[in-house]
Amino acid sequence: MDAINNFFGWLFGTRTGVVTLMVGGVVLFLIIAWLLEKRTRARFYNHQKEPGDWDLFDDE
């Protein structure tokens, strides 16, 4: 139990822990956004391109 307490103390009580927590959150949300974009592309694969459309992955 002391190890868990030390870990949370480090995670929320030190500058390095807070930076690790923030970077981990950013990476997690980037992975989630990338997966959702891939799923959306698979679902709407037959979408007709229009002049105003933009492409995240630069596929033609």
PDB file of N, CA, C and O in Angstrom:
ATOM      1  N   MET A   1       0.818  -1.183   0.000  1.00  0.00           N
ATOM      2  CA  MET A   1       0.000   0.000   0.000  1.00  0.00           C
ATOM      3  C   MET A   1       0.872   1.262   0.000  1.00  0.00           C
ATOM      4  O   MET A   1       0.487   2.292  -0.552  1.00  0.00           O
ATOM      5  N   ASP A   2       2.016   1.169   0.607  1.00  0.00           N
ATOM      6  CA  ASP A   2       2.924   2.307   0.667  1.00  0.00           C
ATOM      7  C   ASP A   2       3.466   2.657  -0.724  1.00  0.00           C
ATOM      8  O   ASP A   2       3.719   3.824  -1.024  1.00  0.00           O
ATOM      9  N   ALA A   3       3.641   1.625  -1.576  1.00  0.00           N
ATOM     10  CA  ALA A   3       4.137   1.868  -2.933  1.00  0.00           C
ATOM     11  C   ALA A   3       3.126   2.673  -3.748  1.00  0.00           C
ATOM     12  O   ALA A   3       3.500   3.561  -4.514  1.00  0.00           O
ATOM     13  N   ILE A   4       1.854   2.356  -3.577  1.00  0.00           N
ATOM     14  CA  ILE A   4       0.809   3.092  -4.300  1.00  0.00           C
ATOM     15  C   ILE A   4       0.763   4.537  -3.813  1.00  0.00           C
ATOM     16  O   ILE A   4       0.631   5.465  -4.610  1.00  0.00           O
ATOM     17  N   ASN A   5       0.871   4.717  -2.511  1.00  0.00           N
ATOM     18  CA  ASN A   5       0.873   6.061  -1.945  1.00  0.00           C
ATOM     19  C   ASN A   5       2.075   6.861  -2.448  1.00  0.00           C
ATOM     20  O   ASN A   5       1.940   8.043  -2.762  1.00  0.00           O
ATOM     21  N   ASN A   6       3.235   6.235  -2.526  1.00  0.00           N
ATOM     22  CA  ASN A   6       4.423   6.915  -3.038  1.00  0.00           C
ATOM     23  C   ASN A   6       4.266   7.286  -4.512  1.00  0.00           C
ATOM     24  O   ASN A   6       4.682   8.365  -4.937  1.00  0.00           O
ATOM     25  N   PHE A   7       3.661   6.381  -5.289  1.00  0.00           N
ATOM     26  CA  PHE A   7       3.465   6.655  -6.714  1.00  0.00           C
ATOM     27  C   PHE A   7       2.546   7.855  -6.923  1.00  0.00           C
ATOM     28  O   PHE A   7       2.865   8.754  -7.701  1.00  0.00           O
ATOM     29  N   PHE A   8       1.405   7.871  -6.233  1.00  0.00           N
ATOM     30  CA  PHE A   8       0.480   8.998  -6.388  1.00  0.00           C
ATOM     31  C   PHE A   8       1.065  10.282  -5.818  1.00  0.00           C
ATOM     32  O   PHE A   8       0.798  11.369  -6.330  1.00  0.00           O
ATOM     33  N   GLY A   9       1.855  10.162  -4.771  1.00  0.00           N
ATOM     34  CA  GLY A   9       2.546  11.334  -4.246  1.00  0.00           C
ATOM     35  C   GLY A   9       3.515  11.908  -5.263  1.00  0.00           C
ATOM     36  O   GLY A   9       3.616  13.125  -5.417  1.00  0.00           O
ATOM     37  N   TRP A  10       4.231  11.025  -5.960  1.00  0.00           N
ATOM     38  CA  TRP A  10       5.149  11.470  -7.016  1.00  0.00           C
ATOM     39  C   TRP A  10       4.378  12.042  -8.199  1.00  0.00           C
ATOM     40  O   TRP A  10       4.755  13.078  -8.747  1.00  0.00           O
ATOM     41  N   LEU A  11       3.282  11.360  -8.600  1.00  0.00           N
ATOM     42  CA  LEU A  11       2.537  11.757  -9.792  1.00  0.00           C
ATOM     43  C   LEU A  11       1.902  13.133  -9.627  1.00  0.00           C
ATOM     44  O   LEU A  11       1.923  13.931 -10.565  1.00  0.00           O
ATOM     45  N   PHE A  12       1.345  13.427  -8.471  1.00  0.00           N
ATOM     46  CA  PHE A  12       0.638  14.695  -8.279  1.00  0.00           C
ATOM     47  C   PHE A  12       1.423  15.705  -7.450  1.00  0.00           C
ATOM     48  O   PHE A  12       1.037  16.872  -7.381  1.00  0.00           O
ATOM     49  N   GLY A  13       2.510  15.282  -6.822  1.00  0.00           N
ATOM     50  CA  GLY A  13       3.220  16.161  -5.920  1.00  0.00           C
ATOM     51  C   GLY A  13       4.530  16.711  -6.436  1.00  0.00           C
ATOM     52  O   GLY A  13       5.098  17.611  -5.818  1.00  0.00           O
ATOM     53  N   THR A  14       5.028  16.197  -7.552  1.00  0.00           N
ATOM     54  CA  THR A  14       6.293  16.687  -8.098  1.00  0.00           C
ATOM     55  C   THR A  14       6.075  17.244  -9.492  1.00  0.00           C
ATOM     56  O   THR A  14       5.125  16.874 -10.183  1.00  0.00           O
ATOM     57  N   ARG A  15       6.956  18.127  -9.892  1.00  0.00           N
ATOM     58  CA  ARG A  15       6.861  18.730 -11.226  1.00  0.00           C
ATOM     59  C   ARG A  15       7.015  17.671 -12.316  1.00  0.00           C
ATOM     60  O   ARG A  15       6.295  17.702 -13.313  1.00  0.00           O
ATOM     61  N   THR A  16       7.946  16.737 -12.133  1.00  0.00           N
ATOM     62  CA  THR A  16       8.160  15.671 -13.120  1.00  0.00           C
ATOM     63  C   THR A  16       6.923  14.787 -13.248  1.00  0.00           C
ATOM     64  O   THR A  16       6.551  14.392 -14.353  1.00  0.00           O
ATOM     65  N   GLY A  17       6.293  14.479 -12.132  1.00  0.00           N
ATOM     66  CA  GLY A  17       5.084  13.658 -12.162  1.00  0.00           C
ATOM     67  C   GLY A  17       3.941  14.340 -12.882  1.00  0.00           C
ATOM     68  O   GLY A  17       3.229  13.704 -13.660  1.00  0.00           O
ATOM     69  N   VAL A  18       3.757  15.617 -12.636  1.00  0.00           N
ATOM     70  CA  VAL A  18       2.668  16.355 -13.287  1.00  0.00           C
ATOM     71  C   VAL A  18       2.923  16.465 -14.790  1.00  0.00           C
ATOM     72  O   VAL A  18       1.998  16.328 -15.591  1.00  0.00           O
ATOM     73  N   VAL A  19       4.180  16.714 -15.173  1.00  0.00           N
ATOM     74  CA  VAL A  19       4.515  16.779 -16.601  1.00  0.00           C
ATOM     75  C   VAL A  19       4.283  15.417 -17.250  1.00  0.00           C
ATOM     76  O   VAL A  19       3.773  15.349 -18.368  1.00  0.00           O
ATOM     77  N   THR A  20       4.647  14.343 -16.573  1.00  0.00           N
ATOM     78  CA  THR A  20       4.408  12.992 -17.090  1.00  0.00           C
ATOM     79  C   THR A  20       2.917  12.744 -17.258  1.00  0.00           C
ATOM     80  O   THR A  20       2.492  12.165 -18.258  1.00  0.00           O
ATOM     81  N   LEU A  21       2.131  13.173 -16.298  1.00  0.00           N
ATOM     82  CA  LEU A  21       0.683  13.015 -16.376  1.00  0.00           C
ATOM     83  C   LEU A  21       0.111  13.786 -17.559  1.00  0.00           C
ATOM     84  O   LEU A  21      -0.745  13.266 -18.274  1.00  0.00           O
ATOM     85  N   MET A  22       0.562  14.999 -17.775  1.00  0.00           N
ATOM     86  CA  MET A  22       0.057  15.815 -18.884  1.00  0.00           C
ATOM     87  C   MET A  22       0.477  15.250 -20.239  1.00  0.00           C
ATOM     88  O   MET A  22      -0.339  15.174 -21.157  1.00  0.00           O
ATOM     89  N   VAL A  23       1.737  14.856 -20.368  1.00  0.00           N
ATOM     90  CA  VAL A  23       2.216  14.286 -21.635  1.00  0.00           C
ATOM     91  C   VAL A  23       1.502  12.971 -21.926  1.00  0.00           C
ATOM     92  O   VAL A  23       1.145  12.697 -23.072  1.00  0.00           O
ATOM     93  N   GLY A  24       1.296  12.167 -20.905  1.00  0.00           N
ATOM     94  CA  GLY A  24       0.559  10.915 -21.090  1.00  0.00           C
ATOM     95  C   GLY A  24      -0.861  11.162 -21.556  1.00  0.00           C
ATOM     96  O   GLY A  24      -1.373  10.426 -22.400  1.00  0.00           O
ATOM     97  N   GLY A  25      -1.511  12.195 -21.015  1.00  0.00           N
ATOM     98  CA  GLY A  25      -2.868  12.533 -21.441  1.00  0.00           C
ATOM     99  C   GLY A  25      -2.916  13.000 -22.882  1.00  0.00           C
ATOM    100  O   GLY A  25      -3.819  12.621 -23.628  1.00  0.00           O
ATOM    101  N   VAL A  26      -1.954  13.817 -23.282  1.00  0.00           N
ATOM    102  CA  VAL A  26      -1.902  14.297 -24.663  1.00  0.00           C
ATOM    103  C   VAL A  26      -1.693  13.127 -25.621  1.00  0.00           C
ATOM    104  O   VAL A  26      -2.365  13.041 -26.649  1.00  0.00           O
ATOM    105  N   VAL A  27      -0.775  12.235 -25.294  1.00  0.00           N
ATOM    106  CA  VAL A  27      -0.512  11.069 -26.141  1.00  0.00           C
ATOM    107  C   VAL A  27      -1.747  10.177 -26.226  1.00  0.00           C
ATOM    108  O   VAL A  27      -2.088   9.690 -27.304  1.00  0.00           O
ATOM    109  N   LEU A  28      -2.415   9.963 -25.096  1.00  0.00           N
ATOM    110  CA  LEU A  28      -3.629   9.143 -25.087  1.00  0.00           C
ATOM    111  C   LEU A  28      -4.693   9.734 -26.007  1.00  0.00           C
ATOM    112  O   LEU A  28      -5.301   9.009 -26.795  1.00  0.00           O
ATOM    113  N   PHE A  29      -4.924  11.043 -25.914  1.00  0.00           N
ATOM    114  CA  PHE A  29      -5.951  11.661 -26.755  1.00  0.00           C
ATOM    115  C   PHE A  29      -5.547  11.704 -28.223  1.00  0.00           C
ATOM    116  O   PHE A  29      -6.416  11.634 -29.093  1.00  0.00           O
ATOM    117  N   LEU A  30      -4.259  11.817 -28.525  1.00  0.00           N
ATOM    118  CA  LEU A  30      -3.816  11.732 -29.922  1.00  0.00           C
ATOM    119  C   LEU A  30      -4.082  10.352 -30.506  1.00  0.00           C
ATOM    120  O   LEU A  30      -4.511  10.236 -31.654  1.00  0.00           O
ATOM    121  N   ILE A  31      -3.833   9.316 -29.732  1.00  0.00           N
ATOM    122  CA  ILE A  31      -4.097   7.946 -30.197  1.00  0.00           C
ATOM    123  C   ILE A  31      -5.593   7.747 -30.416  1.00  0.00           C
ATOM    124  O   ILE A  31      -6.001   7.161 -31.418  1.00  0.00           O
ATOM    125  N   ILE A  32      -6.408   8.231 -29.486  1.00  0.00           N
ATOM    126  CA  ILE A  32      -7.863   8.101 -29.637  1.00  0.00           C
ATOM    127  C   ILE A  32      -8.345   8.851 -30.879  1.00  0.00           C
ATOM    128  O   ILE A  32      -9.167   8.327 -31.630  1.00  0.00           O
ATOM    129  N   ALA A  33      -7.848  10.066 -31.105  1.00  0.00           N
ATOM    130  CA  ALA A  33      -8.258  10.851 -32.280  1.00  0.00           C
ATOM    131  C   ALA A  33      -7.842  10.154 -33.568  1.00  0.00           C
ATOM    132  O   ALA A  33      -8.603  10.136 -34.536  1.00  0.00           O
ATOM    133  N   TRP A  34      -6.646   9.581 -33.589  1.00  0.00           N
ATOM    134  CA  TRP A  34      -6.170   8.888 -34.782  1.00  0.00           C
ATOM    135  C   TRP A  34      -7.039   7.664 -35.071  1.00  0.00           C
ATOM    136  O   TRP A  34      -7.409   7.427 -36.221  1.00  0.00           O
ATOM    137  N   LEU A  35      -7.368   6.883 -34.033  1.00  0.00           N
ATOM    138  CA  LEU A  35      -8.217   5.706 -34.234  1.00  0.00           C
ATOM    139  C   LEU A  35      -9.613   6.092 -34.708  1.00  0.00           C
ATOM    140  O   LEU A  35     -10.167   5.434 -35.588  1.00  0.00           O
ATOM    141  N   LEU A  36     -10.181   7.136 -34.146  1.00  0.00           N
ATOM    142  CA  LEU A  36     -11.516   7.564 -34.575  1.00  0.00           C
ATOM    143  C   LEU A  36     -11.498   8.088 -36.008  1.00  0.00           C
ATOM    144  O   LEU A  36     -12.456   7.882 -36.753  1.00  0.00           O
ATOM    145  N   GLU A  37     -10.427   8.758 -36.399  1.00  0.00           N
ATOM    146  CA  GLU A  37     -10.311   9.228 -37.782  1.00  0.00           C
ATOM    147  C   GLU A  37     -10.235   8.048 -38.746  1.00  0.00           C
ATOM    148  O   GLU A  37     -10.863   8.068 -39.805  1.00  0.00           O
ATOM    149  N   LYS A  38      -9.476   7.032 -38.385  1.00  0.00           N
ATOM    150  CA  LYS A  38      -9.381   5.847 -39.251  1.00  0.00           C
ATOM    151  C   LYS A  38     -10.734   5.146 -39.365  1.00  0.00           C
ATOM    152  O   LYS A  38     -11.106   4.695 -40.448  1.00  0.00           O
ATOM    153  N   ARG A  39     -11.471   5.051 -38.260  1.00  0.00           N
ATOM    154  CA  ARG A  39     -12.795   4.421 -38.312  1.00  0.00           C
ATOM    155  C   ARG A  39     -13.764   5.239 -39.151  1.00  0.00           C
ATOM    156  O   ARG A  39     -14.575   4.674 -39.885  1.00  0.00           O
ATOM    157  N   THR A  40     -13.692   6.569 -39.052  1.00  0.00           N
ATOM    158  CA  THR A  40     -14.563   7.424 -39.849  1.00  0.00           C
ATOM    159  C   THR A  40     -14.237   7.291 -41.330  1.00  0.00           C
ATOM    160  O   THR A  40     -15.140   7.253 -42.166  1.00  0.00           O
ATOM    161  N   ARG A  41     -12.945   7.219 -41.657  1.00  0.00           N
ATOM    162  CA  ARG A  41     -12.538   7.011 -43.060  1.00  0.00           C
ATOM    163  C   ARG A  41     -13.062   5.695 -43.605  1.00  0.00           C
ATOM    164  O   ARG A  41     -13.507   5.628 -44.751  1.00  0.00           O
ATOM    165  N   ALA A  42     -13.012   4.649 -42.792  1.00  0.00           N
ATOM    166  CA  ALA A  42     -13.511   3.343 -43.237  1.00  0.00           C
ATOM    167  C   ALA A  42     -15.022   3.369 -43.445  1.00  0.00           C
ATOM    168  O   ALA A  42     -15.537   2.711 -44.349  1.00  0.00           O
ATOM    169  N   ARG A  43     -15.722   4.116 -42.622  1.00  0.00           N
ATOM    170  CA  ARG A  43     -17.176   4.176 -42.739  1.00  0.00           C
ATOM    171  C   ARG A  43     -17.616   4.989 -43.950  1.00  0.00           C
ATOM    172  O   ARG A  43     -18.578   4.614 -44.620  1.00  0.00           O
ATOM    173  N   PHE A  44     -16.941   6.084 -44.245  1.00  0.00           N
ATOM    174  CA  PHE A  44     -17.333   6.983 -45.338  1.00  0.00           C
ATOM    175  C   PHE A  44     -16.321   6.916 -46.475  1.00  0.00           C
ATOM    176  O   PHE A  44     -15.879   7.951 -46.973  1.00  0.00           O
ATOM    177  N   TYR A  45     -15.953   5.711 -46.887  1.00  0.00           N
ATOM    178  CA  TYR A  45     -14.944   5.519 -47.928  1.00  0.00           C
ATOM    179  C   TYR A  45     -15.416   5.989 -49.298  1.00  0.00           C
ATOM    180  O   TYR A  45     -14.585   6.303 -50.151  1.00  0.00           O
ATOM    181  N   ASN A  46     -16.715   6.047 -49.534  1.00  0.00           N
ATOM    182  CA  ASN A  46     -17.236   6.409 -50.860  1.00  0.00           C
ATOM    183  C   ASN A  46     -17.640   7.881 -50.938  1.00  0.00           C
ATOM    184  O   ASN A  46     -18.397   8.258 -51.833  1.00  0.00           O
ATOM    185  N   HIS A  47     -17.163   8.701 -50.042  1.00  0.00           N
ATOM    186  CA  HIS A  47     -17.479  10.132 -50.040  1.00  0.00           C
ATOM    187  C   HIS A  47     -16.845  10.802 -51.258  1.00  0.00           C
ATOM    188  O   HIS A  47     -15.648  10.650 -51.502  1.00  0.00           O
ATOM    189  N   GLN A  48     -17.642  11.534 -52.010  1.00  0.00           N
ATOM    190  CA  GLN A  48     -17.136  12.224 -53.185  1.00  0.00           C
ATOM    191  C   GLN A  48     -16.361  13.471 -52.750  1.00  0.00           C
ATOM    192  O   GLN A  48     -16.845  14.263 -51.941  1.00  0.00           O
ATOM    193  N   LYS A  49     -15.172  13.631 -53.289  1.00  0.00           N
ATOM    194  CA  LYS A  49     -14.342  14.792 -52.956  1.00  0.00           C
ATOM    195  C   LYS A  49     -14.917  16.048 -53.610  1.00  0.00           C
ATOM    196  O   LYS A  49     -15.347  16.025 -54.763  1.00  0.00           O
ATOM    197  N   GLU A  50     -14.913  17.133 -52.855  1.00  0.00           N
ATOM    198  CA  GLU A  50     -15.343  18.422 -53.360  1.00  0.00           C
ATOM    199  C   GLU A  50     -14.178  19.390 -53.247  1.00  0.00           C
ATOM    200  O   GLU A  50     -13.239  19.116 -52.499  1.00  0.00           O
ATOM    201  N   PRO A  51     -14.201  20.501 -53.952  1.00  0.00           N
ATOM    202  CA  PRO A  51     -13.067  21.445 -53.900  1.00  0.00           C
ATOM    203  C   PRO A  51     -12.776  21.973 -52.496  1.00  0.00           C
ATOM    204  O   PRO A  51     -11.624  22.291 -52.202  1.00  0.00           O
ATOM    205  N   GLY A  52     -13.765  22.076 -51.627  1.00  0.00           N
ATOM    206  CA  GLY A  52     -13.561  22.605 -50.287  1.00  0.00           C
ATOM    207  C   GLY A  52     -13.123  21.570 -49.273  1.00  0.00           C
ATOM    208  O   GLY A  52     -12.829  21.925 -48.131  1.00  0.00           O
ATOM    209  N   ASP A  53     -13.068  20.292 -49.651  1.00  0.00           N
ATOM    210  CA  ASP A  53     -12.690  19.237 -48.706  1.00  0.00           C
ATOM    211  C   ASP A  53     -11.203  19.291 -48.400  1.00  0.00           C
ATOM    212  O   ASP A  53     -10.393  19.621 -49.266  1.00  0.00           O
ATOM    213  N   TRP A  54     -10.849  18.965 -47.168  1.00  0.00           N
ATOM    214  CA  TRP A  54      -9.442  18.845 -46.798  1.00  0.00           C
ATOM    215  C   TRP A  54      -9.210  17.434 -46.304  1.00  0.00           C
ATOM    216  O   TRP A  54     -10.143  16.760 -45.868  1.00  0.00           O
ATOM    217  N   ASP A  55      -7.977  16.989 -46.371  1.00  0.00           N
ATOM    218  CA  ASP A  55      -7.650  15.607 -46.059  1.00  0.00           C
ATOM    219  C   ASP A  55      -6.552  15.559 -45.007  1.00  0.00           C
ATOM    220  O   ASP A  55      -5.476  16.125 -45.200  1.00  0.00           O
ATOM    221  N   LEU A  56      -6.818  14.892 -43.908  1.00  0.00           N
ATOM    222  CA  LEU A  56      -5.860  14.805 -42.823  1.00  0.00           C
ATOM    223  C   LEU A  56      -4.637  13.988 -43.209  1.00  0.00           C
ATOM    224  O   LEU A  56      -3.529  14.307 -42.777  1.00  0.00           O
ATOM    225  N   PHE A  57      -4.810  12.948 -44.008  1.00  0.00           N
ATOM    226  CA  PHE A  57      -3.714  12.055 -44.353  1.00  0.00           C
ATOM    227  C   PHE A  57      -3.156  12.275 -45.752  1.00  0.00           C
ATOM    228  O   PHE A  57      -2.259  11.544 -46.171  1.00  0.00           O
ATOM    229  N   ASP A  58      -3.659  13.259 -46.483  1.00  0.00           N
ATOM    230  CA  ASP A  58      -3.209  13.591 -47.840  1.00  0.00           C
ATOM    231  C   ASP A  58      -3.279  12.415 -48.802  1.00  0.00           C
ATOM    232  O   ASP A  58      -2.390  12.231 -49.633  1.00  0.00           O
ATOM    233  N   ASP A  59      -4.332  11.622 -48.690  1.00  0.00           N
ATOM    234  CA  ASP A  59      -4.562  10.539 -49.657  1.00  0.00           C
ATOM    235  C   ASP A  59      -5.423  11.076 -50.769  1.00  0.00           C
ATOM    236  O   ASP A  59      -6.275  11.935 -50.542  1.00  0.00           O
ATOM    237  N   GLU A  60      -5.216  10.590 -51.944  1.00  0.00           N
ATOM    238  CA  GLU A  60      -6.047  11.000 -53.081  1.00  0.00           C
ATOM    239  C   GLU A  60      -7.068   9.941 -53.365  1.00  0.00           C
ATOM    240  O   GLU A  60      -7.871  10.089 -54.287  1.00  0.00           O
TER     241      GLU A  60
END
